[in-house]
Amino acid sequence: MKTTIDIPEKDLQEAIRHTGAKTKREAVVFALQDFNRRRRLAALNGILGTFTDFMTQDDLLEMRKDAVCRERGSR
């Protein structure tokens, strides 16, 4: 869909730099897709909430050590 809009040149150049886009259109499309993705994630987070009981690296290492010990004991 073709649309004519006035985008401040400084903001557009910054978007091109941050996105690594080769064209203005590519930078604008990337920015819109990223914006929409972030909004969908925020909405999903609002529905599902946050997960506070996530494993730490130490918990994961301990679980792996326990699994290896059980494997060795069952052989």
Buried (B, 14 or more C-beta within 10 A) or exposed (E): EEEEEEEEEEEBEEBBEEBEBEEBEBBBEBBEEEEEEEEEEEEEEEEEEEEEEEEEEEEEEEEEEEEEEEEEEEE
